[in-house]
Amino acid sequence: MRKNTLTLAASAAVAMFTLSSCITVNSGAAISSNSHIGTKVGEAQSGIILGLWSTKGQQNNIREAARQGGITTVTHVEYIDQSVLGGLYIKHTTRVYGQ
């Protein structure tokens, strides 16, 4: 009986840590020598599932984000990573600002 209780408690602890919905946001930014951020914003997003499969392949880049926002001169780039369920799903966002 004690072994079953211990196994159940260990399983519950693993499930709690694995399935808890915590989100981690990491943002890195690069700014050009021009201090004006710009009036337009563009984003490109992709996701990684289990660290193996990408939802959009290589489409999450500065060029795609600039195209989405109609930007020809990029002045500011921001990278945002959101990890959900302990890294089982990771959402990558590239956000660009410019003219």
ZAPAVO-540567 format. One record per residue (C-alpha): z, y, x; residue number from 1; residue in three letters. Coordinates in pm, 1 decimal, padded with zeros to 6 digits. Layout:
residues N
+----------+----------+----------+-----+------+
:       pz :       py :       px : pos : code :
+----------+----------+----------+-----+------+
:        Z :        Y :        X : NUM :  Ala :
...
+----------+----------+----------+-----+------+
END
This chain:
residues 99
+----------+----------+----------+-----+------+
:       pz :       py :       px : pos : code :
+----------+----------+----------+-----+------+
:  00000.0 :  00000.0 :  00000.0 :   1 :  Met :
:  00086.9 :  00242.1 :  00283.5 :   2 :  Arg :
: -00248.5 :  00173.1 :  00450.7 :   3 :  Lys :
: -00436.8 :  00259.3 :  00130.2 :   4 :  Asn :
: -00242.9 :  00584.5 :  00091.1 :   5 :  Thr :
: -00312.5 :  00679.4 :  00453.2 :   6 :  Leu :
: -00683.2 :  00599.8 :  00413.1 :   7 :  Thr :
: -00701.0 :  00802.4 :  00092.2 :   8 :  Leu :
: -00528.6 :  01100.7 :  00255.9 :   9 :  Ala :
: -00761.8 :  01087.6 :  00556.9 :  10 :  Ala :
: -01067.2 :  01064.0 :  00330.7 :  11 :  Ser :
: -00947.7 :  01358.8 :  00124.5 :  12 :  Ala :
: -00894.2 :  01567.7 :  00439.3 :  13 :  Ala :
: -01242.5 :  01488.2 :  00571.0 :  14 :  Val :
: -01398.0 :  01567.7 :  00232.6 :  15 :  Ala :
: -01206.9 :  01894.9 :  00210.4 :  16 :  Met :
: -01324.3 :  02015.9 :  00550.5 :  17 :  Phe :
: -01680.9 :  01895.4 :  00503.7 :  18 :  Thr :
: -01739.0 :  02018.0 :  00150.4 :  19 :  Leu :
: -01547.9 :  02344.5 :  00162.5 :  20 :  Ser :
: -01777.1 :  02634.8 :  00098.2 :  21 :  Ser :
: -01720.1 :  02860.4 :  00392.9 :  22 :  Cys :
: -01992.8 :  03091.4 :  00513.3 :  23 :  Ile :
: -02023.5 :  03228.1 :  00863.5 :  24 :  Thr :
: -02244.0 :  03530.3 :  00919.6 :  25 :  Val :
: -02359.0 :  03615.0 :  01270.1 :  26 :  Asn :
: -02571.2 :  03921.5 :  01318.6 :  27 :  Ser :
: -02739.3 :  04035.7 :  01636.6 :  28 :  Gly :
: -02930.4 :  04360.8 :  01657.4 :  29 :  Ala :
: -03172.1 :  04517.2 :  01902.4 :  30 :  Ala :
: -03255.6 :  04887.9 :  01889.0 :  31 :  Ile :
: -03545.3 :  05055.5 :  02066.0 :  32 :  Ser :
: -03507.8 :  05378.1 :  02262.2 :  33 :  Ser :
: -03610.5 :  05566.8 :  01948.0 :  34 :  Asn :
: -03285.9 :  05634.2 :  01758.2 :  35 :  Ser :
: -03456.9 :  05681.1 :  01418.7 :  36 :  His :
: -03422.4 :  05353.6 :  01226.0 :  37 :  Ile :
: -03716.7 :  05406.1 :  00991.8 :  38 :  Gly :
: -03785.7 :  05425.6 :  00621.3 :  39 :  Thr :
: -03922.3 :  05073.8 :  00559.4 :  40 :  Lys :
: -03746.0 :  04736.2 :  00565.9 :  41 :  Val :
: -03898.4 :  04389.8 :  00584.5 :  42 :  Gly :
: -03739.9 :  04042.7 :  00584.6 :  43 :  Glu :
: -03844.7 :  03690.2 :  00673.7 :  44 :  Ala :
: -03619.4 :  03396.1 :  00588.0 :  45 :  Gln :
: -03602.9 :  03027.5 :  00664.1 :  46 :  Ser :
: -03345.4 :  02754.6 :  00637.2 :  47 :  Gly :
: -03246.6 :  02456.8 :  00848.7 :  48 :  Ile :
: -03121.8 :  02145.1 :  00672.4 :  49 :  Ile :
: -02893.9 :  01910.4 :  00870.4 :  50 :  Leu :
: -03020.9 :  02072.5 :  01189.5 :  51 :  Gly :
: -03343.6 :  01873.1 :  01155.8 :  52 :  Leu :
: -03577.7 :  02022.5 :  00895.2 :  53 :  Trp :
: -03689.3 :  02381.9 :  00857.9 :  54 :  Ser :
: -03780.3 :  02508.6 :  00512.8 :  55 :  Thr :
: -04055.3 :  02739.4 :  00641.9 :  56 :  Lys :
: -04124.1 :  02626.2 :  00997.6 :  57 :  Gly :
: -04195.7 :  02905.7 :  01242.9 :  58 :  Gln :
: -04250.9 :  03172.3 :  00974.4 :  59 :  Gln :
: -03916.7 :  03344.2 :  01037.1 :  60 :  Asn :
: -04013.9 :  03595.9 :  01304.1 :  61 :  Asn :
: -04044.0 :  03969.4 :  01365.9 :  62 :  Ile :
: -04417.9 :  03977.1 :  01294.6 :  63 :  Arg :
: -04375.5 :  03811.8 :  00952.0 :  64 :  Glu :
: -04082.8 :  04038.8 :  00859.6 :  65 :  Ala :
: -04285.1 :  04347.9 :  00957.2 :  66 :  Ala :
: -04581.5 :  04224.2 :  00751.5 :  67 :  Arg :
: -04355.3 :  04168.6 :  00448.0 :  68 :  Gln :
: -04227.0 :  04527.7 :  00473.3 :  69 :  Gly :
: -04563.3 :  04689.7 :  00552.1 :  70 :  Gly :
: -04428.3 :  04806.7 :  00889.1 :  71 :  Ile :
: -04660.4 :  04891.4 :  01178.4 :  72 :  Thr :
: -04399.8 :  05034.4 :  01419.5 :  73 :  Thr :
: -04076.0 :  04836.6 :  01448.8 :  74 :  Val :
: -03772.1 :  05039.0 :  01558.9 :  75 :  Thr :
: -03481.9 :  04805.9 :  01478.1 :  76 :  His :
: -03447.3 :  04426.4 :  01451.5 :  77 :  Val :
: -03155.3 :  04243.3 :  01294.9 :  78 :  Glu :
: -03095.2 :  03866.6 :  01297.9 :  79 :  Tyr :
: -02859.1 :  03716.7 :  01040.9 :  80 :  Ile :
: -02744.7 :  03351.9 :  01040.2 :  81 :  Asp :
: -02545.3 :  03208.9 :  00752.5 :  82 :  Gln :
: -02393.9 :  02863.2 :  00791.4 :  83 :  Ser :
: -02298.1 :  02683.6 :  00470.2 :  84 :  Val :
: -02096.5 :  02362.1 :  00436.9 :  85 :  Leu :
: -02002.9 :  02338.4 :  00801.9 :  86 :  Gly :
: -02358.8 :  02382.4 :  00926.3 :  87 :  Gly :
: -02527.7 :  02131.0 :  00696.4 :  88 :  Leu :
: -02748.2 :  02418.4 :  00580.7 :  89 :  Tyr :
: -02820.9 :  02727.0 :  00792.7 :  90 :  Ile :
: -03008.0 :  03027.6 :  00653.4 :  91 :  Lys :
: -03185.7 :  03242.5 :  00914.6 :  92 :  His :
: -03295.6 :  03593.8 :  00820.5 :  93 :  Thr :
: -03494.9 :  03831.7 :  01040.3 :  94 :  Thr :
: -03476.6 :  04189.3 :  00911.0 :  95 :  Arg :
: -03684.6 :  04468.4 :  01066.3 :  96 :  Val :
: -03678.2 :  04843.3 :  01010.8 :  97 :  Tyr :
: -03953.0 :  05088.5 :  01098.7 :  98 :  Gly :
: -04244.5 :  05304.5 :  00991.2 :  99 :  Gln :
+----------+----------+----------+-----+------+
END
